[in-house]
Amino acid sequence: MNTIPKKMRGVYLTGNGGFEKLEYRTDIDVPTPKAGEVLVKIGGAAVNNTDVNTRIGWYSKSELDVRDLYLKDLSLFGSTYQTKEAFQNLIRYIEEGKIKPAIAKEFPLKDIVEAQKAFLSKTLAGKFVIDVTAK
């Protein structure tokens, strides 16, 4: 059985703005799950439009300020894109290896700024993977 560490690495979004608002940290406390919660070890992440739009404050123009979800540690579940059955089929296809994402480039977590810059350059096709296990 693995021991749960006391500290973890991560990237804090310190406010809306440019890349300077992303702060790579190695001293973040590992959260303690409450009753009915679980602690999940994340092995990878990705850069997408939501990350960039949150950082630059684009979502603050909406009726629901998604920063409140993050800052108040709230959860929002659901999607209006596809049916539950379609989503379950998608997960099954991925698990069976029938669908494989196209990977454009991988970055260690400490290089999140370079990952976002590469994403915004729109010169690579595919997914940008953030390897949170890389030192």
VMD Tcl script that builds the backbone (N, CA, C; Angstrom):
set m [mol new atoms 405]
animate dup $m
set s [atomselect $m all]
$s set {name element resname resid chain x y z} {
  {N N MET 1 A 0.841 -1.188 0.000}
  {CA C MET 1 A 0.000 0.000 0.000}
  {C C MET 1 A 0.884 1.250 0.000}
  {N N ASN 2 A 0.559 2.195 -0.851}
  {CA C ASN 2 A 1.344 3.421 -0.951}
  {C C ASN 2 A 0.996 4.385 0.177}
  {N N THR 3 A 1.994 5.105 0.639}
  {CA C THR 3 A 1.787 6.131 1.646}
  {C C THR 3 A 1.386 7.425 0.948}
  {N N ILE 4 A 0.405 8.108 1.493}
  {CA C ILE 4 A -0.028 9.390 0.921}
  {C C ILE 4 A 0.943 10.470 1.370}
  {N N PRO 5 A 1.525 11.191 0.411}
  {CA C PRO 5 A 2.477 12.246 0.795}
  {C C PRO 5 A 1.762 13.414 1.467}
  {N N LYS 6 A 2.517 14.213 2.173}
  {CA C LYS 6 A 1.968 15.412 2.838}
  {C C LYS 6 A 1.884 16.596 1.875}
  {N N LYS 7 A 2.801 16.630 0.893}
  {CA C LYS 7 A 2.870 17.753 -0.057}
  {C C LYS 7 A 2.762 17.231 -1.479}
  {N N MET 8 A 2.329 18.118 -2.396}
  {CA C MET 8 A 2.232 17.771 -3.809}
  {C C MET 8 A 2.658 18.971 -4.644}
  {N N ARG 9 A 2.868 18.700 -5.934}
  {CA C ARG 9 A 3.196 19.757 -6.892}
  {C C ARG 9 A 1.932 20.178 -7.611}
  {N N GLY 10 A 1.885 21.414 -8.074}
  {CA C GLY 10 A 0.727 21.884 -8.818}
  {C C GLY 10 A 0.948 23.286 -9.345}
  {N N VAL 11 A -0.053 23.788 -10.055}
  {CA C VAL 11 A -0.003 25.139 -10.602}
  {C C VAL 11 A -1.186 25.918 -10.054}
  {N N TYR 12 A -0.896 27.032 -9.421}
  {CA C TYR 12 A -1.937 27.940 -8.938}
  {C C TYR 12 A -2.199 29.011 -9.982}
  {N N LEU 13 A -3.463 29.304 -10.207}
  {CA C LEU 13 A -3.858 30.463 -10.996}
  {C C LEU 13 A -4.090 31.570 -9.987}
  {N N THR 14 A -3.221 32.571 -9.967}
  {CA C THR 14 A -3.254 33.590 -8.920}
  {C C THR 14 A -4.164 34.768 -9.250}
  {N N GLY 15 A -4.757 34.783 -10.419}
  {CA C GLY 15 A -5.658 35.857 -10.816}
  {C C GLY 15 A -5.800 35.854 -12.328}
  {N N ASN 16 A -6.658 36.719 -12.829}
  {CA C ASN 16 A -6.830 36.831 -14.271}
  {C C ASN 16 A -5.684 37.630 -14.857}
  {N N GLY 17 A -5.244 37.221 -16.050}
  {CA C GLY 17 A -4.181 37.959 -16.714}
  {C C GLY 17 A -3.333 37.071 -17.583}
  {N N GLY 18 A -2.079 37.443 -17.700}
  {CA C GLY 18 A -1.146 36.731 -18.565}
  {C C GLY 18 A -0.550 35.508 -17.891}
  {N N PHE 19 A 0.485 34.990 -18.539}
  {CA C PHE 19 A 1.141 33.791 -18.036}
  {C C PHE 19 A 1.745 33.989 -16.646}
  {N N GLU 20 A 2.029 35.234 -16.296}
  {CA C GLU 20 A 2.607 35.505 -14.978}
  {C C GLU 20 A 1.645 35.146 -13.851}
  {N N LYS 21 A 0.398 34.900 -14.171}
  {CA C LYS 21 A -0.600 34.525 -13.166}
  {C C LYS 21 A -0.586 33.027 -12.864}
  {N N LEU 22 A 0.246 32.264 -13.586}
  {CA C LEU 22 A 0.399 30.834 -13.325}
  {C C LEU 22 A 1.626 30.634 -12.446}
  {N N GLU 23 A 1.434 30.000 -11.296}
  {CA C GLU 23 A 2.526 29.817 -10.346}
  {C C GLU 23 A 2.739 28.331 -10.066}
  {N N TYR 24 A 3.857 27.796 -10.538}
  {CA C TYR 24 A 4.211 26.397 -10.285}
  {C C TYR 24 A 4.707 26.283 -8.854}
  {N N ARG 25 A 4.122 25.328 -8.099}
  {CA C ARG 25 A 4.476 25.165 -6.685}
  {C C ARG 25 A 4.796 23.707 -6.393}
  {N N THR 26 A 5.677 23.485 -5.452}
  {CA C THR 26 A 6.019 22.130 -5.012}
  {C C THR 26 A 5.661 21.915 -3.544}
  {N N ASP 27 A 5.002 22.892 -2.935}
  {CA C ASP 27 A 4.738 22.847 -1.495}
  {C C ASP 27 A 3.248 22.871 -1.145}
  {N N ILE 28 A 2.416 22.343 -2.017}
  {CA C ILE 28 A 0.969 22.378 -1.798}
  {C C ILE 28 A 0.568 21.220 -0.885}
  {N N ASP 29 A -0.217 21.522 0.140}
  {CA C ASP 29 A -0.707 20.476 1.034}
  {C C ASP 29 A -1.625 19.519 0.282}
  {N N VAL 30 A -1.436 18.232 0.494}
  {CA C VAL 30 A -2.345 17.234 -0.075}
  {C C VAL 30 A -3.652 17.313 0.718}
  {N N PRO 31 A -4.791 17.451 0.045}
  {CA C PRO 31 A -6.063 17.586 0.770}
  {C C PRO 31 A -6.447 16.293 1.488}
  {N N THR 32 A -7.184 16.435 2.565}
  {CA C THR 32 A -7.715 15.296 3.295}
  {C C THR 32 A -9.178 15.133 2.908}
  {N N PRO 33 A -9.551 13.977 2.366}
  {CA C PRO 33 A -10.948 13.793 1.950}
  {C C PRO 33 A -11.900 13.835 3.144}
  {N N LYS 34 A -13.064 14.413 2.922}
  {CA C LYS 34 A -14.125 14.433 3.930}
  {C C LYS 34 A -14.969 13.171 3.767}
  {N N ALA 35 A -15.924 12.985 4.643}
  {CA C ALA 35 A -16.815 11.822 4.558}
  {C C ALA 35 A -17.483 11.788 3.188}
  {N N GLY 36 A -17.461 10.628 2.535}
  {CA C GLY 36 A -18.086 10.478 1.226}
  {C C GLY 36 A -17.222 10.951 0.078}
  {N N GLU 37 A -15.997 11.403 0.337}
  {CA C GLU 37 A -15.081 11.865 -0.706}
  {C C GLU 37 A -13.910 10.889 -0.834}
  {N N VAL 38 A -13.224 10.980 -1.949}
  {CA C VAL 38 A -12.028 10.166 -2.164}
  {C C VAL 38 A -10.892 11.070 -2.624}
  {N N LEU 39 A -9.680 10.610 -2.407}
  {CA C LEU 39 A -8.493 11.309 -2.882}
  {C C LEU 39 A -8.013 10.579 -4.127}
  {N N VAL 40 A -7.859 11.306 -5.240}
  {CA C VAL 40 A -7.474 10.706 -6.510}
  {C C VAL 40 A -6.087 11.204 -6.888}
  {N N LYS 41 A -5.200 10.266 -7.222}
  {CA C LYS 41 A -3.868 10.628 -7.703}
  {C C LYS 41 A -3.955 10.864 -9.202}
  {N N ILE 42 A -3.598 12.068 -9.632}
  {CA C ILE 42 A -3.681 12.449 -11.039}
  {C C ILE 42 A -2.333 12.179 -11.697}
  {N N GLY 43 A -2.364 11.496 -12.831}
  {CA C GLY 43 A -1.136 11.162 -13.532}
  {C C GLY 43 A -0.873 12.025 -14.743}
  {N N GLY 44 A -1.814 12.859 -15.128}
  {CA C GLY 44 A -1.632 13.705 -16.298}
  {C C GLY 44 A -2.735 14.722 -16.392}
  {N N ALA 45 A -2.526 15.731 -17.174}
  {CA C ALA 45 A -3.517 16.777 -17.381}
  {C C ALA 45 A -3.337 17.304 -18.794}
  {N N ALA 46 A -4.166 18.230 -19.195}
  {CA C ALA 46 A -4.087 18.772 -20.546}
  {C C ALA 46 A -4.328 20.273 -20.525}
  {N N VAL 47 A -3.910 20.944 -21.559}
  {CA C VAL 47 A -4.180 22.367 -21.747}
  {C C VAL 47 A -5.308 22.479 -22.762}
  {N N ASN 48 A -6.288 23.311 -22.450}
  {CA C ASN 48 A -7.397 23.497 -23.379}
  {C C ASN 48 A -7.916 24.933 -23.302}
  {N N ASN 49 A -8.908 25.228 -24.122}
  {CA C ASN 49 A -9.466 26.591 -24.162}
  {C C ASN 49 A -9.995 27.030 -22.816}
  {N N THR 50 A -10.576 26.118 -22.045}
  {CA C THR 50 A -11.116 26.475 -20.735}
  {C C THR 50 A -10.011 26.998 -19.831}
  {N N ASP 51 A -8.846 26.348 -19.851}
  {CA C ASP 51 A -7.723 26.816 -19.033}
  {C C ASP 51 A -7.334 28.244 -19.417}
  {N N VAL 52 A -7.177 28.462 -20.695}
  {CA C VAL 52 A -6.753 29.778 -21.178}
  {C C VAL 52 A -7.833 30.819 -20.892}
  {N N ASN 53 A -9.087 30.499 -21.179}
  {CA C ASN 53 A -10.177 31.457 -20.977}
  {C C ASN 53 A -10.385 31.798 -19.506}
  {N N THR 54 A -10.170 30.828 -18.619}
  {CA C THR 54 A -10.265 31.111 -17.190}
  {C C THR 54 A -9.167 32.071 -16.782}
  {N N ARG 55 A -7.949 31.796 -17.246}
  {CA C ARG 55 A -6.815 32.647 -16.885}
  {C C ARG 55 A -7.000 34.084 -17.353}
  {N N ILE 56 A -7.464 34.274 -18.581}
  {CA C ILE 56 A -7.585 35.640 -19.102}
  {C C ILE 56 A -8.859 36.342 -18.646}
  {N N GLY 57 A -9.742 35.613 -17.931}
  {CA C GLY 57 A -10.942 36.234 -17.392}
  {C C GLY 57 A -12.117 36.263 -18.342}
  {N N TRP 58 A -12.049 35.522 -19.435}
  {CA C TRP 58 A -13.126 35.525 -20.415}
  {C C TRP 58 A -14.452 35.086 -19.798}
  {N N TYR 59 A -14.402 34.093 -18.912}
  {CA C TYR 59 A -15.635 33.583 -18.318}
  {C C TYR 59 A -16.289 34.571 -17.374}
  {N N SER 60 A -15.558 35.575 -16.947}
  {CA C SER 60 A -16.156 36.550 -16.043}
  {C C SER 60 A -17.250 37.355 -16.738}
  {N N LYS 61 A -17.373 37.201 -18.062}
  {CA C LYS 61 A -18.421 37.884 -18.815}
  {C C LYS 61 A -19.746 37.128 -18.757}
  {N N SER 62 A -19.721 35.901 -18.245}
  {CA C SER 62 A -20.934 35.090 -18.206}
  {C C SER 62 A -21.732 35.375 -16.947}
  {N N GLU 63 A -22.977 34.909 -16.940}
  {CA C GLU 63 A -23.838 35.083 -15.773}
  {C C GLU 63 A -23.281 34.315 -14.582}
  {N N LEU 64 A -22.748 33.135 -14.825}
  {CA C LEU 64 A -22.119 32.326 -13.790}
  {C C LEU 64 A -20.619 32.568 -13.854}
  {N N ASP 65 A -20.071 33.114 -12.817}
  {CA C ASP 65 A -18.630 33.352 -12.766}
  {C C ASP 65 A -17.971 32.066 -12.283}
  {N N VAL 66 A -17.312 31.338 -13.203}
  {CA C VAL 66 A -16.737 30.044 -12.847}
  {C C VAL 66 A -15.605 30.172 -11.838}
  {N N ARG 67 A -15.070 31.354 -11.664}
  {CA C ARG 67 A -14.055 31.533 -10.623}
  {C C ARG 67 A -14.659 31.254 -9.247}
  {N N ASP 68 A -15.957 31.569 -9.081}
  {CA C ASP 68 A -16.627 31.264 -7.810}
  {C C ASP 68 A -16.634 29.770 -7.541}
  {N N LEU 69 A -16.822 28.963 -8.585}
  {CA C LEU 69 A -16.793 27.515 -8.409}
  {C C LEU 69 A -15.449 27.086 -7.849}
  {N N TYR 70 A -14.382 27.633 -8.413}
  {CA C TYR 70 A -13.034 27.268 -7.991}
  {C C TYR 70 A -12.718 27.828 -6.605}
  {N N LEU 71 A -12.911 29.119 -6.425}
  {CA C LEU 71 A -12.506 29.767 -5.183}
  {C C LEU 71 A -13.327 29.316 -3.983}
  {N N LYS 72 A -14.594 28.941 -4.207}
  {CA C LYS 72 A -15.457 28.477 -3.115}
  {C C LYS 72 A -15.469 26.955 -3.006}
  {N N ASP 73 A -14.607 26.294 -3.797}
  {CA C ASP 73 A -14.492 24.835 -3.780}
  {C C ASP 73 A -15.846 24.166 -4.025}
  {N N LEU 74 A -16.589 24.681 -5.016}
  {CA C LEU 74 A -17.890 24.118 -5.374}
  {C C LEU 74 A -17.720 23.137 -6.526}
  {N N SER 75 A -18.706 22.311 -6.752}
  {CA C SER 75 A -18.679 21.353 -7.854}
  {C C SER 75 A -19.855 21.594 -8.776}
  {N N LEU 76 A -19.616 21.438 -10.067}
  {CA C LEU 76 A -20.658 21.539 -11.079}
  {C C LEU 76 A -20.557 20.297 -11.942}
  {N N PHE 77 A -21.630 19.538 -12.013}
  {CA C PHE 77 A -21.627 18.293 -12.762}
  {C C PHE 77 A -22.645 18.380 -13.889}
  {N N GLY 78 A -22.279 17.804 -15.033}
  {CA C GLY 78 A -23.231 17.726 -16.116}
  {C C GLY 78 A -22.670 18.213 -17.424}
  {N N SER 79 A -23.389 17.878 -18.456}
  {CA C SER 79 A -23.016 18.281 -19.794}
  {C C SER 79 A -24.268 18.277 -20.646}
  {N N THR 80 A -24.357 19.215 -21.546}
  {CA C THR 80 A -25.488 19.237 -22.463}
  {C C THR 80 A -25.052 18.859 -23.863}
  {N N TYR 81 A -23.804 18.394 -23.996}
  {CA C TYR 81 A -23.261 18.093 -25.312}
  {C C TYR 81 A -23.800 16.789 -25.879}
  {N N GLN 82 A -23.771 15.741 -25.099}
  {CA C GLN 82 A -24.230 14.435 -25.573}
  {C C GLN 82 A -25.055 13.762 -24.475}
  {N N THR 83 A -25.706 12.676 -24.837}
  {CA C THR 83 A -26.495 11.923 -23.870}
  {C C THR 83 A -25.561 11.151 -22.935}
  {N N LYS 84 A -26.101 10.709 -21.814}
  {CA C LYS 84 A -25.332 9.907 -20.865}
  {C C LYS 84 A -24.847 8.625 -21.547}
  {N N GLU 85 A -25.703 8.013 -22.362}
  {CA C GLU 85 A -25.332 6.783 -23.071}
  {C C GLU 85 A -24.148 7.020 -24.015}
  {N N ALA 86 A -24.168 8.146 -24.731}
  {CA C ALA 86 A -23.066 8.459 -25.649}
  {C C ALA 86 A -21.761 8.639 -24.867}
  {N N PHE 87 A -21.832 9.294 -23.714}
  {CA C PHE 87 A -20.643 9.489 -22.893}
  {C C PHE 87 A -20.117 8.150 -22.376}
  {N N GLN 88 A -21.015 7.282 -21.918}
  {CA C GLN 88 A -20.603 5.963 -21.426}
  {C C GLN 88 A -19.953 5.140 -22.545}
  {N N ASN 89 A -20.515 5.221 -23.750}
  {CA C ASN 89 A -19.913 4.524 -24.895}
  {C C ASN 89 A -18.520 5.074 -25.197}
  {N N LEU 90 A -18.371 6.385 -25.136}
  {CA C LEU 90 A -17.072 7.007 -25.383}
  {C C LEU 90 A -16.041 6.485 -24.390}
  {N N ILE 91 A -16.386 6.446 -23.110}
  {CA C ILE 91 A -15.463 5.944 -22.086}
  {C C ILE 91 A -15.107 4.484 -22.374}
  {N N ARG 92 A -16.091 3.680 -22.738}
  {CA C ARG 92 A -15.842 2.266 -23.039}
  {C C ARG 92 A -14.887 2.129 -24.224}
  {N N TYR 93 A -15.115 2.916 -25.272}
  {CA C TYR 93 A -14.238 2.850 -26.455}
  {C C TYR 93 A -12.805 3.231 -26.099}
  {N N ILE 94 A -12.641 4.228 -25.242}
  {CA C ILE 94 A -11.302 4.633 -24.810}
  {C C ILE 94 A -10.658 3.512 -24.015}
  {N N GLU 95 A -11.409 2.946 -23.063}
  {CA C GLU 95 A -10.873 1.857 -22.235}
  {C C GLU 95 A -10.503 0.633 -23.067}
  {N N GLU 96 A -11.243 0.371 -24.142}
  {CA C GLU 96 A -10.972 -0.778 -25.008}
  {C C GLU 96 A -9.882 -0.472 -26.042}
  {N N GLY 97 A -9.388 0.757 -26.057}
  {CA C GLY 97 A -8.338 1.129 -26.998}
  {C C GLY 97 A -8.837 1.376 -28.412}
  {N N LYS 98 A -10.155 1.507 -28.588}
  {CA C LYS 98 A -10.716 1.758 -29.914}
  {C C LYS 98 A -10.607 3.229 -30.310}
  {N N ILE 99 A -10.473 4.084 -29.323}
  {CA C ILE 99 A -10.275 5.516 -29.565}
  {C C ILE 99 A -9.003 5.920 -28.844}
  {N N LYS 100 A -8.084 6.538 -29.580}
  {CA C LYS 100 A -6.842 7.011 -28.991}
  {C C LYS 100 A -6.655 8.472 -29.370}
  {N N PRO 101 A -6.404 9.316 -28.387}
  {CA C PRO 101 A -6.221 10.735 -28.711}
  {C C PRO 101 A -4.934 10.981 -29.477}
  {N N ALA 102 A -4.956 11.976 -30.329}
  {CA C ALA 102 A -3.740 12.410 -31.032}
  {C C ALA 102 A -2.990 13.357 -30.101}
  {N N ILE 103 A -1.777 12.992 -29.742}
  {CA C ILE 103 A -0.968 13.800 -28.832}
  {C C ILE 103 A -0.051 14.706 -29.646}
  {N N ALA 104 A -0.200 16.014 -29.473}
  {CA C ALA 104 A 0.657 16.977 -30.170}
  {C C ALA 104 A 1.999 17.100 -29.464}
  {N N LYS 105 A 1.958 17.242 -28.134}
  {CA C LYS 105 A 3.199 17.440 -27.383}
  {C C LYS 105 A 2.919 17.203 -25.900}
  {N N GLU 106 A 3.954 16.729 -25.202}
  {CA C GLU 106 A 3.872 16.541 -23.757}
  {C C GLU 106 A 4.797 17.531 -23.061}
  {N N PHE 107 A 4.346 18.030 -21.903}
  {CA C PHE 107 A 5.115 18.980 -21.106}
  {C C PHE 107 A 5.113 18.533 -19.656}
  {N N PRO 108 A 6.218 18.756 -18.920}
  {CA C PRO 108 A 6.148 18.547 -17.475}
  {C C PRO 108 A 5.322 19.681 -16.860}
  {N N LEU 109 A 4.710 19.427 -15.715}
  {CA C LEU 109 A 3.850 20.420 -15.070}
  {C C LEU 109 A 4.563 21.752 -14.860}
  {N N LYS 110 A 5.850 21.707 -14.534}
  {CA C LYS 110 A 6.580 22.957 -14.279}
  {C C LYS 110 A 6.643 23.846 -15.520}
  {N N ASP 111 A 6.400 23.285 -16.706}
  {CA C ASP 111 A 6.439 24.054 -17.954}
  {C C ASP 111 A 5.044 24.418 -18.462}
  {N N ILE 112 A 4.106 24.612 -17.550}
  {CA C ILE 112 A 2.720 24.920 -17.929}
  {C C ILE 112 A 2.636 26.195 -18.772}
  {N N VAL 113 A 3.467 27.185 -18.491}
  {CA C VAL 113 A 3.441 28.429 -19.272}
  {C C VAL 113 A 3.815 28.142 -20.722}
  {N N GLU 114 A 4.877 27.370 -20.933}
  {CA C GLU 114 A 5.285 27.023 -22.298}
  {C C GLU 114 A 4.187 26.216 -22.997}
  {N N ALA 115 A 3.496 25.353 -22.242}
  {CA C ALA 115 A 2.404 24.562 -22.818}
  {C C ALA 115 A 1.275 25.461 -23.292}
  {N N GLN 116 A 0.909 26.450 -22.473}
  {CA C GLN 116 A -0.164 27.358 -22.888}
  {C C GLN 116 A 0.260 28.215 -24.071}
  {N N LYS 117 A 1.515 28.641 -24.095}
  {CA C LYS 117 A 1.990 29.428 -25.239}
  {C C LYS 117 A 1.945 28.589 -26.519}
  {N N ALA 118 A 2.384 27.334 -26.435}
  {CA C ALA 118 A 2.355 26.452 -27.604}
  {C C ALA 118 A 0.918 26.198 -28.048}
  {N N PHE 119 A 0.021 26.016 -27.089}
  {CA C PHE 119 A -1.391 25.794 -27.400}
  {C C PHE 119 A -1.956 27.002 -28.148}
  {N N LEU 120 A -1.670 28.184 -27.648}
  {CA C LEU 120 A -2.197 29.406 -28.262}
  {C C LEU 120 A -1.582 29.683 -29.628}
  {N N SER 121 A -0.391 29.154 -29.895}
  {CA C SER 121 A 0.252 29.389 -31.187}
  {C C SER 121 A -0.492 28.690 -32.327}
  {N N LYS 122 A -1.263 27.672 -31.990}
  {CA C LYS 122 A -2.049 26.915 -32.972}
  {C C LYS 122 A -1.186 26.368 -34.107}
  {N N THR 123 A 0.034 25.965 -33.776}
  {CA C THR 123 A 0.925 25.407 -34.791}
  {C C THR 123 A 1.007 23.884 -34.715}
  {N N LEU 124 A 0.434 23.295 -33.677}
  {CA C LEU 124 A 0.453 21.842 -33.505}
  {C C LEU 124 A -0.972 21.314 -33.454}
  {N N ALA 125 A -1.196 20.154 -34.058}
  {CA C ALA 125 A -2.520 19.537 -34.021}
  {C C ALA 125 A -2.501 18.390 -33.025}
  {N N GLY 126 A -3.533 18.302 -32.221}
  {CA C GLY 126 A -3.642 17.227 -31.242}
  {C C GLY 126 A -3.705 17.765 -29.833}
  {N N LYS 127 A -3.647 16.855 -28.882}
  {CA C LYS 127 A -3.771 17.192 -27.471}
  {C C LYS 127 A -2.418 17.592 -26.883}
  {N N PHE 128 A -2.452 18.522 -25.964}
  {CA C PHE 128 A -1.282 18.910 -25.203}
  {C C PHE 128 A -1.407 18.239 -23.844}
  {N N VAL 129 A -0.432 17.398 -23.521}
  {CA C VAL 129 A -0.475 16.628 -22.279}
  {C C VAL 129 A 0.466 17.258 -21.269}
  {N N ILE 130 A -0.036 17.430 -20.047}
  {CA C ILE 130 A 0.784 17.925 -18.951}
  {C C ILE 130 A 1.089 16.727 -18.056}
  {N N ASP 131 A 2.346 16.359 -17.980}
  {CA C ASP 131 A 2.766 15.224 -17.176}
  {C C ASP 131 A 3.041 15.694 -15.760}
  {N N VAL 132 A 2.111 15.379 -14.850}
  {CA C VAL 132 A 2.272 15.834 -13.477}
  {C C VAL 132 A 3.211 14.935 -12.681}
  {N N THR 133 A 3.660 13.827 -13.281}
  {CA C THR 133 A 4.602 12.949 -12.587}
  {C C THR 133 A 6.047 13.308 -12.881}
  {N N ALA 134 A 6.284 14.101 -13.926}
  {CA C ALA 134 A 7.652 14.495 -14.282}
  {C C ALA 134 A 8.169 15.510 -13.265}
  {N N LYS 135 A 9.427 15.373 -12.928}
  {CA C LYS 135 A 10.035 16.294 -11.933}
  {C C LYS 135 A 10.599 17.502 -12.628}
}
mol reanalyze $m
mol bondsrecalc $m
mol representation Tube
mol addrep $m
